Amino acid sequence: MEQNAEILKNAIKGSLKIIEQDREKEIISRRFGLNGRKETLEQIGEMLSITRERVRQLEKAILIRLQIAAEEGEIPELAPAEKLLVRNLTEMGRVARLSDLANKVYGEKVTVREQTGINFIATFSKSLTVIDDNDKYYAAVGIAEYGNSLEIRNKVDAIVKTIRENKKPMTLDELDEKLDYEHPDHIRAVASISKLLAQLNGMWGLAKWPSVNPKNIRDKIFVILEAKKQPMHFSEIAKEIKESNFKRKNVTVQAIHNELIKDARFVLIGRGIYALSSWGYKKGTISDIIKLILENSVEPLTREEIVKRVLKTRKVKETTILLNLQNKKLFKKVDKNLYTLA
């Protein structure tokens, strides 16, 4: 990856040679953070004793000059850098977050300076497109052949709209059925630019949806149970969270148990075993469950039938159910083996 770093370094140096005045080099270097820290128009204006607007005008003029020089082949060091970035973007789905592209090109966790260097090159390259960072989009770079900045942002918005209208997370294949793309990987690449989207375990959804972007322990428990699709012991849930892809997963077993007790989405169905209420499980004691079963029955039920129905919603021993059935204040034996409500 040292060769890649050298190619980009030479491209930046060669581009700066086009800028003759030292003040203009200072402006462009500070605006793009080529020395390690990006600065605002106001900060540069104060340093140079000129207005913010004047800094903006000079920056625009410099970039136009660099674009013309690039198009006319006056920056020979630029071509290898463009080829390098386009090749990596092609492998990543034609567009990528600036940070992800930089990590791939350099082969490691990169510095802000290395990221801004790529951004600087892409800004005036005829082969590349830049998407600026704002509330909706991450800073990104794309291959110009497949769309300019506006077209790429529109593609991102179309994916967000599709997921929002679906009202639940979608796989890339499901998105591919509704959108016109050559390959699902291209959808993934475009979707990754959006700050309004998040993905977890191959499911893409709105960033505000806990199912794809769980932010607290309760949401993480919910995601784990949803994925397993079966009741789990709280210690198993804690283990799954620690082994997950969640951003923050250092939780204690006790913390998991505490959150399970508090949240109405989770139902205790056995000793330490929890299920989701959305699966049809109801909160309550074994006596409560027997009572509910008898209330919903049009006729008395046998002891065996009661046990069978309780075991569908609770993981307990049969003897526990039979002991609760002996509560004469709640249940009445109407025949040798038939029970109804007292």
DRENLUM-953179 format. One record per residue (C-alpha): residue number from 0; residue in one letter; x, y, z. Coordinates in nm, 4 decimals. Example, Ala and Ser with C-alpha at 12.3 -4.5 7.8 and 13.67 -1.06 7.14 Angstrom:
BEGIN
num:residu:px:py:pz
0:A:1.2300:-0.4500:0.7800
1:S:1.3670:-0.1060:0.7140
This chain:
BEGIN
num:residu:px:py:pz
0:M:0.0000:0.0000:0.0000
1:E:0.3060:0.2266:0.0210
2:Q:0.2970:0.2512:-0.3562
3:N:-0.0628:0.3800:-0.3426
4:A:0.0336:0.6396:-0.0831
5:E:0.3201:0.7571:-0.3021
6:I:0.0928:0.7855:-0.6085
7:L:-0.1554:1.0045:-0.4189
8:K:0.1193:1.2110:-0.2594
9:N:0.2726:1.2849:-0.5995
10:A:-0.0688:1.3777:-0.7421
11:I:-0.1248:1.6320:-0.4648
12:K:0.2227:1.7807:-0.5097
13:G:0.1848:1.7973:-0.8871
14:S:-0.1542:1.9670:-0.8541
15:L:-0.0246:2.2297:-0.6114
16:K:0.2517:2.3201:-0.8613
17:I:-0.0198:2.4568:-1.0905
18:I:-0.1055:2.7151:-0.8237
19:E:0.1597:2.9840:-0.8600
20:Q:0.0833:3.2261:-0.5770
21:D:0.1774:3.1208:-0.2240
22:R:-0.1370:3.2809:-0.0798
23:E:-0.3559:3.0718:-0.3077
24:K:-0.1661:2.7556:-0.2152
25:E:-0.2208:2.8458:0.1496
26:I:-0.5933:2.8885:0.0945
27:I:-0.6434:2.5591:-0.0863
28:S:-0.4223:2.3659:0.1568
29:R:-0.6110:2.4984:0.4586
30:R:-0.9575:2.4567:0.3018
31:F:-0.8955:2.0903:0.2180
32:G:-0.6866:2.0146:0.5256
33:L:-0.3847:1.9057:0.3243
34:N:-0.1666:1.9911:0.6222
35:G:-0.3810:1.7906:0.8621
36:R:-0.6685:2.0223:0.9616
37:K:-0.9514:2.1663:0.7507
38:E:-1.0314:2.5317:0.8147
39:T:-1.3409:2.7414:0.7516
40:L:-1.3651:3.0412:0.5216
41:E:-1.3799:3.2655:0.8285
42:Q:-1.0640:3.1179:0.9837
43:I:-0.8662:3.1562:0.6623
44:G:-1.0023:3.5081:0.6073
45:E:-0.8902:3.6183:0.9534
46:M:-0.5450:3.4671:0.8987
47:L:-0.5012:3.6436:0.5626
48:S:-0.6872:3.9630:0.6646
49:I:-0.9454:3.9266:0.3862
50:T:-1.3212:3.8679:0.3919
51:R:-1.4903:3.5299:0.4020
52:E:-1.6442:3.6015:0.0604
53:R:-1.3056:3.6814:-0.0890
54:V:-1.1683:3.3482:0.0364
55:R:-1.4653:3.1700:-0.1233
56:Q:-1.4050:3.3482:-0.4568
57:L:-1.0357:3.2626:-0.4565
58:E:-1.1053:2.8973:-0.3690
59:K:-1.3538:2.8686:-0.6552
60:A:-1.1108:3.0290:-0.9010
61:I:-0.8289:2.7956:-0.7938
62:L:-1.0440:2.4854:-0.8364
63:I:-1.1547:2.5975:-1.1832
64:R:-0.7913:2.6453:-1.2758
65:L:-0.7082:2.2959:-1.1477
66:Q:-1.0028:2.1422:-1.3383
67:I:-0.8833:2.3015:-1.6634
68:A:-0.5268:2.1886:-1.6002
69:A:-0.6483:1.8336:-1.5300
70:E:-0.8580:1.8228:-1.8482
71:E:-0.5688:1.9501:-2.0597
72:G:-0.3246:1.6993:-1.9132
73:E:-0.1065:1.9598:-1.7424
74:I:-0.0834:1.7506:-1.4233
75:P:0.0899:1.4263:-1.5331
76:E:0.0962:1.2934:-1.1755
77:L:-0.2850:1.3012:-1.1641
78:A:-0.3548:1.0192:-1.4128
79:P:-0.2069:0.7354:-1.1980
80:A:-0.3996:0.8654:-0.8954
81:E:-0.7275:0.8782:-1.0899
82:K:-0.6705:0.5252:-1.2195
83:L:-0.6005:0.4034:-0.8653
84:L:-0.9148:0.5606:-0.7202
85:V:-1.1406:0.4523:-1.0071
86:R:-1.0139:0.0934:-0.9798
87:N:-1.0903:0.0814:-0.6076
88:L:-1.4295:0.2474:-0.6500
89:T:-1.5212:-0.0075:-0.9177
90:E:-1.4531:-0.2853:-0.6670
91:M:-1.6585:-0.1031:-0.4020
92:G:-1.9694:-0.0514:-0.6145
93:R:-1.8758:0.2692:-0.8074
94:V:-1.9266:0.5021:-0.5101
95:A:-1.8074:0.4942:-0.1501
96:R:-1.7796:0.6959:0.1658
97:L:-1.4582:0.8966:0.1645
98:S:-1.3410:0.7215:0.4818
99:D:-1.4074:0.3724:0.3389
100:L:-1.2312:0.4546:0.0120
101:A:-0.9290:0.5919:0.1960
102:N:-0.9094:0.2821:0.4177
103:K:-0.9179:0.0564:0.1118
104:V:-0.6587:0.2531:-0.0826
105:Y:-0.4165:0.2864:0.2089
106:G:-0.4942:-0.0571:0.3499
107:E:-0.5299:0.0596:0.7069
108:K:-0.7051:0.3056:0.9350
109:V:-0.6136:0.6368:0.7772
110:T:-0.5619:0.9879:0.9073
111:V:-0.7814:1.2883:0.8312
112:R:-0.4983:1.4261:0.6187
113:E:-0.4962:1.1165:0.3980
114:Q:-0.8750:1.1335:0.3562
115:T:-0.8712:1.5017:0.2664
116:G:-0.5957:1.4374:0.0138
117:I:-0.8236:1.2002:-0.1762
118:N:-1.1091:1.4487:-0.1476
119:F:-0.8862:1.7235:-0.2906
120:I:-0.7876:1.5140:-0.5938
121:A:-1.1480:1.4023:-0.6581
122:T:-1.2801:1.7596:-0.6421
123:F:-1.1187:1.8672:-0.9701
124:S:-1.0700:1.5280:-1.1380
125:K:-1.2790:1.4750:-1.4509
126:S:-1.3011:1.1043:-1.3682
127:L:-1.4440:1.1454:-1.0186
128:T:-1.7447:1.2969:-0.8412
129:V:-1.7541:1.4339:-0.4869
130:I:-2.0546:1.4257:-0.2528
131:D:-2.0120:1.6776:0.0282
132:D:-2.0825:1.5888:0.3893
133:N:-2.4060:1.7288:0.5371
134:D:-2.7016:1.6200:0.7525
135:K:-2.8233:1.3671:0.4941
136:Y:-2.5062:1.2360:0.3285
137:Y:-2.1597:1.1238:0.4321
138:A:-1.8640:1.2708:0.2437
139:A:-1.8226:1.0379:-0.0537
140:V:-1.6483:0.9883:-0.3868
141:G:-1.7958:0.8271:-0.6978
142:I:-1.6957:0.7475:-1.0542
143:A:-1.8116:1.0412:-1.2681
144:E:-1.9130:0.8126:-1.5554
145:Y:-2.1988:0.6777:-1.3423
146:G:-2.3367:1.0082:-1.2187
147:N:-2.2589:1.3552:-1.0918
148:S:-2.3119:1.4669:-0.7335
149:L:-2.6802:1.5528:-0.7813
150:E:-2.7563:1.2254:-0.9601
151:I:-2.5906:1.0209:-0.6884
152:R:-2.7771:1.2087:-0.4136
153:N:-3.1021:1.1447:-0.6017
154:K:-3.0205:0.7730:-0.6098
155:V:-2.9616:0.7792:-0.2348
156:D:-3.2939:0.9562:-0.1803
157:A:-3.4746:0.6980:-0.3957
158:I:-3.3414:0.4137:-0.1774
159:V:-3.4443:0.5969:0.1404
160:K:-3.7922:0.6555:-0.0046
161:T:-3.8307:0.2892:-0.1023
162:I:-3.7395:0.1689:0.2470
163:R:-3.9587:0.4305:0.4148
164:E:-4.2588:0.3276:0.2028
165:N:-4.1934:-0.0390:0.2819
166:K:-4.2219:0.0493:0.6547
167:K:-3.9796:-0.2240:0.7569
168:P:-3.6158:-0.3202:0.6836
169:M:-3.5298:-0.4727:0.3461
170:T:-3.2541:-0.6933:0.2091
171:L:-3.0466:-0.5819:-0.0890
172:D:-3.2255:-0.8382:-0.3029
173:E:-3.5646:-0.6936:-0.2029
174:L:-3.4403:-0.3447:-0.2882
175:D:-3.3041:-0.4768:-0.6172
176:E:-3.6539:-0.5939:-0.7145
177:K:-3.7903:-0.2418:-0.6746
178:L:-3.4977:-0.0390:-0.8106
179:D:-3.3150:-0.0322:-1.1436
180:Y:-2.9551:-0.1350:-1.0735
181:E:-2.7149:-0.3706:-1.2470
182:H:-2.6227:-0.5449:-0.9210
183:P:-2.7302:-0.5350:-0.5522
184:D:-2.3722:-0.4336:-0.4621
185:H:-2.4333:-0.1017:-0.6367
186:I:-2.7395:-0.0466:-0.4160
187:R:-2.5313:-0.1226:-0.1066
188:A:-2.2658:0.1255:-0.2164
189:V:-2.5162:0.4059:-0.2768
190:A:-2.7142:0.3317:0.0412
191:S:-2.3980:0.3456:0.2537
192:I:-2.3636:0.7163:0.1732
193:S:-2.6923:0.8018:0.3473
194:K:-2.6932:0.9189:0.7084
195:L:-3.0657:0.8397:0.7163
196:L:-3.0060:0.4656:0.6678
197:A:-2.8475:0.1896:0.8734
198:Q:-2.7958:-0.1812:0.8173
199:L:-2.7645:-0.4789:1.0464
200:N:-2.7266:-0.8461:0.9572
201:G:-2.7970:-0.7740:0.5913
202:M:-3.1141:-0.5748:0.6566
203:W:-3.1349:-0.2082:0.5511
204:G:-3.3684:0.0326:0.7270
205:L:-3.4070:0.3877:0.8505
206:A:-3.1403:0.4883:1.1033
207:K:-3.4144:0.5714:1.3545
208:W:-3.5425:0.2102:1.3479
209:P:-3.4067:0.0081:1.6462
210:S:-3.4216:-0.3126:1.4421
211:V:-3.1250:-0.2005:1.2285
212:N:-2.9712:0.0609:1.4556
213:P:-3.0220:-0.0437:1.8207
214:K:-2.8907:0.2256:2.0517
215:N:-2.9773:0.0921:2.3978
216:I:-2.9684:-0.2470:2.5695
217:R:-3.3423:-0.3097:2.5317
218:D:-3.3301:-0.2575:2.1560
219:K:-3.0310:-0.4900:2.1273
220:I:-3.2175:-0.7592:2.3226
221:F:-3.5132:-0.7179:2.0867
222:V:-3.2906:-0.7531:1.7781
223:I:-3.1284:-1.0705:1.9180
224:L:-3.4642:-1.2356:1.9967
225:E:-3.6075:-1.1311:1.6597
226:A:-3.3101:-1.2877:1.4820
227:K:-3.3250:-1.6120:1.6829
228:K:-3.7050:-1.6386:1.6484
229:Q:-3.7263:-1.8434:1.9674
230:P:-3.7250:-1.7867:2.3460
231:M:-3.3837:-1.7512:2.5103
232:H:-3.2347:-1.7482:2.8578
233:F:-3.1122:-1.4045:2.9633
234:S:-2.7532:-1.5334:2.9942
235:E:-2.7684:-1.6569:2.6324
236:I:-2.8968:-1.3168:2.5207
237:A:-2.6026:-1.1472:2.6946
238:K:-2.3602:-1.3834:2.5188
239:E:-2.5184:-1.3142:2.1783
240:I:-2.4893:-0.9376:2.2295
241:K:-2.1199:-0.9670:2.3178
242:E:-2.0579:-1.1695:2.0005
243:S:-2.2676:-0.9400:1.7787
244:N:-2.1782:-0.6608:1.5351
245:F:-2.3323:-0.3928:1.7579
246:K:-2.1250:-0.0787:1.8069
247:R:-2.1408:-0.1019:2.1870
248:K:-2.1726:-0.4566:2.3162
249:N:-1.9919:-0.4643:2.6507
250:V:-2.2902:-0.5476:2.8723
251:T:-2.3300:-0.7493:3.1911
252:V:-2.5693:-1.0399:3.2390
253:Q:-2.7340:-0.8542:3.5262
254:A:-2.7943:-0.5464:3.3099
255:I:-2.9616:-0.7664:3.0476
256:H:-3.1857:-0.9259:3.3109
257:N:-3.2854:-0.5868:3.4509
258:E:-3.3879:-0.4551:3.1097
259:L:-3.5854:-0.7701:3.0281
260:I:-3.7939:-0.7218:3.3422
261:K:-3.8709:-0.3558:3.2655
262:D:-3.9772:-0.3778:2.9009
263:A:-4.3294:-0.4884:2.8015
264:R:-4.1944:-0.6353:2.4765
265:F:-4.0356:-0.9220:2.6726
266:V:-4.2283:-1.1971:2.8509
267:L:-4.0838:-1.4328:3.1115
268:I:-4.2008:-1.7816:3.0104
269:G:-3.9762:-1.9943:3.2300
270:R:-3.6883:-1.9726:3.4734
271:G:-3.4837:-1.6932:3.3173
272:I:-3.6253:-1.7654:2.9705
273:Y:-3.7804:-1.4774:2.7783
274:A:-3.9868:-1.4440:2.4606
275:L:-4.1315:-1.1535:2.2635
276:S:-4.4883:-1.0453:2.3356
277:S:-4.5318:-1.0025:1.9581
278:W:-4.5081:-1.3827:1.9285
279:G:-4.8365:-1.4134:2.1192
280:Y:-4.6951:-1.4625:2.4677
281:K:-4.8790:-1.2936:2.7575
282:K:-4.7345:-1.1685:3.0834
283:G:-4.8575:-1.3323:3.4053
284:T:-4.8193:-1.6243:3.6450
285:I:-4.9003:-1.9854:3.5601
286:S:-5.2352:-1.9366:3.7331
287:D:-5.3016:-1.6333:3.5120
288:I:-5.2295:-1.8395:3.2008
289:I:-5.4589:-2.1252:3.3123
290:K:-5.7319:-1.8733:3.3888
291:L:-5.6955:-1.7159:3.0429
292:I:-5.7090:-2.0598:2.8771
293:L:-6.0294:-2.1525:3.0609
294:E:-6.1869:-1.8135:2.9901
295:N:-6.1333:-1.8665:2.6177
296:S:-6.2712:-2.2203:2.6235
297:V:-6.6429:-2.2794:2.5597
298:E:-6.6394:-2.5908:2.7753
299:P:-6.4414:-2.7403:3.0654
300:L:-6.0995:-2.8809:2.9767
301:T:-5.9161:-3.1915:3.0845
302:R:-5.6076:-3.1672:3.2966
303:E:-5.3971:-3.2953:3.0079
304:E:-5.5372:-3.0347:2.7664
305:I:-5.4699:-2.7540:3.0124
306:V:-5.1116:-2.8720:3.0583
307:K:-5.0667:-2.8965:2.6811
308:R:-5.1946:-2.5418:2.6224
309:V:-4.9899:-2.3889:2.9053
310:L:-4.6705:-2.5491:2.7731
311:K:-4.7238:-2.3701:2.4435
312:T:-4.6634:-2.0379:2.6193
313:R:-4.4508:-2.1328:2.9197
314:K:-4.1371:-2.3411:2.9661
315:V:-4.2150:-2.4964:3.3060
316:K:-4.2520:-2.8434:3.4543
317:E:-4.5884:-3.0185:3.4280
318:T:-4.5979:-3.0532:3.8061
319:T:-4.5833:-2.6730:3.8385
320:I:-4.8936:-2.6402:3.6191
321:L:-5.0792:-2.9136:3.8119
322:L:-4.9990:-2.7490:4.1463
323:N:-5.1433:-2.4188:4.0231
324:L:-5.4499:-2.5993:3.8963
325:Q:-5.5252:-2.7085:4.2543
326:N:-5.6060:-2.3492:4.3536
327:K:-5.9743:-2.3900:4.4461
328:K:-6.0266:-2.0134:4.4649
329:L:-5.9581:-1.9889:4.0926
330:F:-6.0376:-2.3298:3.9433
331:K:-6.3130:-2.5854:3.9921
332:K:-6.3117:-2.9563:3.9186
333:V:-6.6440:-3.0442:3.7525
334:D:-6.5769:-3.4081:3.6810
335:K:-6.3076:-3.6662:3.7443
336:N:-6.0692:-3.4928:3.5042
337:L:-6.2442:-3.1729:3.3859
338:Y:-6.1740:-2.8219:3.5059
339:T:-6.3383:-2.4829:3.4698
340:L:-6.3187:-2.1443:3.6433
341:A:-6.4349:-2.1289:4.0039
